[in-house]
Amino acid sequence: MSSLTGADIAALLRSQEVTDVVSVPDSTIGPWERAITDAGIRLVRVCREGEAWGVACGLHLGGRRPLVMIQCTGLFESGDALRNALHDWKLPIPAIVGYRSFLNQETIPGDTCLVFTEPVLDAWNLDYVLVRDAEGMDTAAAHLERCREVGKPGVILVAEGKA
């Protein structure tokens, strides 16, 4: 669960002129789907997170403005596809990554997502900002805009867990 709503996410996506969200839904991302599609943004579901990057590449090369939306565990799974898309092909595909258990650090202290998520983003040389709640959405929009202006991918790391 995140303190962000589908309306918050849809507004962010509209502000960035995102045309397609490529996603494997989880318990946080899934509830946002209706608001995303109601905003006129196409939702493309894939079976595995590694597929999300390839599909987003095709959409980008076809003239669309896709965004990949996955949980951090899917980020871990999709490393090779991410490397190809963002570093070898240098495509500026943005992402929203759910940061599992971030808001539950006291009650779920053993979740290794808290140990590995940010170091993995750093290792992949991905510019990211952490958004804990709706008050961070202006920062998220500015971050994605800056990344788009310089032609590089940007990541919004969304805090998940019990708010």
C-alpha positions as CSV (number, residue, x, y, z in Angstrom):
1,M,0.0,0.0,0.0
2,S,1.2,3.5,-0.7
3,S,-0.1,6.8,0.5
4,L,-0.3,7.9,-3.2
5,T,-3.6,7.5,-5.0
6,G,-4.3,6.5,-8.6
7,A,-5.3,10.2,-9.2
8,D,-1.9,11.3,-8.0
9,I,-0.1,8.9,-10.3
10,A,-2.4,9.7,-13.3
11,A,-1.8,13.5,-12.8
12,L,2.0,12.9,-12.8
13,L,1.8,10.8,-16.0
14,R,-0.4,13.3,-17.8
15,S,2.0,16.1,-16.8
16,Q,4.8,14.1,-18.5
17,E,2.7,13.4,-21.6
18,V,3.1,9.6,-21.0
19,T,1.1,7.7,-23.6
20,D,1.6,4.1,-22.3
21,V,2.3,2.5,-18.9
22,V,3.9,-0.9,-19.2
23,S,3.4,-2.8,-16.0
24,V,3.3,-5.9,-13.9
25,P,0.8,-4.9,-11.3
26,D,1.3,-5.5,-7.6
27,S,-0.9,-4.7,-4.6
28,T,0.2,-1.0,-4.8
29,I,0.3,-0.5,-8.5
30,G,-2.9,-2.5,-9.3
31,P,-5.3,-0.1,-7.6
32,W,-3.9,2.8,-9.7
33,E,-4.9,1.1,-13.0
34,R,-8.4,2.6,-13.3
35,A,-7.2,6.1,-12.7
36,I,-4.5,5.7,-15.3
37,T,-6.8,4.3,-18.0
38,D,-9.5,6.9,-17.1
39,A,-6.8,9.6,-17.8
40,G,-6.6,8.2,-21.4
41,I,-3.2,6.5,-20.9
42,R,-2.9,3.0,-22.3
43,L,-2.1,0.3,-19.9
44,V,0.1,-2.5,-21.3
45,R,0.4,-5.5,-19.0
46,V,3.3,-7.9,-19.4
47,C,4.0,-11.2,-17.6
48,R,7.5,-10.5,-16.3
49,E,9.3,-7.2,-15.6
50,G,12.1,-8.0,-18.0
51,E,9.4,-7.9,-20.8
52,A,8.3,-4.4,-19.7
53,W,11.6,-2.8,-20.8
54,G,11.4,-4.5,-24.3
55,V,7.8,-3.5,-24.8
56,A,8.6,0.1,-23.7
57,C,11.5,0.2,-26.2
58,G,9.2,-0.8,-29.0
59,L,6.7,1.8,-28.0
60,H,9.4,4.5,-27.7
61,L,10.9,3.6,-31.1
62,G,7.3,3.8,-32.6
63,G,6.9,7.4,-31.4
64,R,5.1,6.8,-28.2
65,R,6.1,8.0,-24.7
66,P,6.0,4.9,-22.5
67,L,6.8,4.6,-18.8
68,V,7.6,1.3,-17.0
69,M,5.8,0.8,-13.7
70,I,7.1,-2.2,-11.6
71,Q,7.9,-3.1,-8.0
72,C,11.5,-3.1,-6.8
73,T,11.6,-6.9,-6.8
74,G,10.7,-6.8,-10.5
75,L,13.5,-4.2,-11.0
76,F,15.9,-6.8,-9.6
77,E,14.5,-9.5,-12.0
78,S,14.7,-7.2,-15.1
79,G,18.3,-6.1,-14.8
80,D,19.6,-7.4,-18.2
81,A,16.6,-6.0,-20.1
82,L,17.0,-2.7,-18.3
83,R,20.7,-2.7,-19.2
84,N,20.0,-3.2,-22.9
85,A,17.3,-0.6,-23.1
86,L,18.7,2.2,-21.0
87,H,22.4,1.8,-21.3
88,D,23.2,-0.1,-24.6
89,W,20.4,1.5,-26.6
90,K,20.4,4.7,-24.5
91,L,16.7,5.1,-24.6
92,P,15.3,7.6,-22.1
93,I,12.5,5.5,-20.8
94,P,11.3,6.6,-17.4
95,A,10.0,4.3,-14.6
96,I,8.0,4.3,-11.5
97,V,9.3,1.7,-9.1
98,G,7.4,0.6,-6.0
99,Y,9.8,0.4,-3.0
100,R,8.3,-2.6,-1.1
101,S,8.1,-2.3,2.7
102,F,9.7,1.1,2.8
103,L,6.9,2.4,5.0
104,N,7.0,-0.7,7.2
105,Q,10.7,-0.7,8.2
106,E,9.9,-1.0,11.9
107,T,7.4,-3.9,11.5
108,I,9.1,-5.7,8.7
109,P,12.8,-5.2,9.5
110,G,14.1,-8.2,7.6
111,D,12.8,-7.3,4.2
112,T,15.9,-7.2,2.0
113,C,14.2,-4.8,-0.5
114,L,15.2,-2.2,2.0
115,V,18.8,-3.3,1.7
116,F,19.1,-3.6,-2.0
117,T,16.7,-1.3,-3.9
118,E,18.7,1.9,-3.8
119,P,22.1,0.3,-4.2
120,V,20.7,-1.5,-7.3
121,L,19.5,1.8,-8.8
122,D,22.9,3.3,-8.0
123,A,24.7,0.4,-9.6
124,W,22.6,0.8,-12.8
125,N,23.5,4.5,-12.7
126,L,19.8,5.5,-12.7
127,D,18.9,8.9,-11.5
128,Y,16.0,8.6,-9.0
129,V,14.0,10.4,-6.4
130,L,12.1,8.9,-3.5
131,V,8.5,9.9,-3.1
132,R,7.0,9.1,0.3
133,D,3.5,10.7,-0.2
134,A,1.5,13.1,-2.4
135,E,3.5,16.1,-1.2
136,G,6.5,14.7,-3.2
137,M,4.7,14.6,-6.5
138,D,6.0,18.1,-7.6
139,T,9.5,16.8,-7.0
140,A,8.7,13.7,-9.0
141,A,7.4,15.7,-11.9
142,A,10.4,18.1,-11.9
143,H,12.7,15.1,-11.8
144,L,11.1,13.3,-14.7
145,E,11.1,16.6,-16.7
146,R,14.8,17.2,-16.0
147,C,15.7,13.7,-17.1
148,R,13.6,14.1,-20.3
149,E,15.2,17.4,-21.1
150,V,18.7,15.8,-21.0
151,G,17.6,12.6,-22.7
152,K,18.2,10.1,-19.9
153,P,15.9,7.7,-18.0
154,G,14.6,8.8,-14.6
155,V,13.1,6.8,-11.9
156,I,10.5,7.7,-9.3
157,L,10.9,5.4,-6.3
158,V,7.5,5.2,-4.6
159,A,7.4,4.3,-0.9
160,E,5.1,1.3,-0.3
161,G,3.9,-0.3,2.9
162,K,1.4,0.5,5.6
163,A,1.0,4.3,5.6
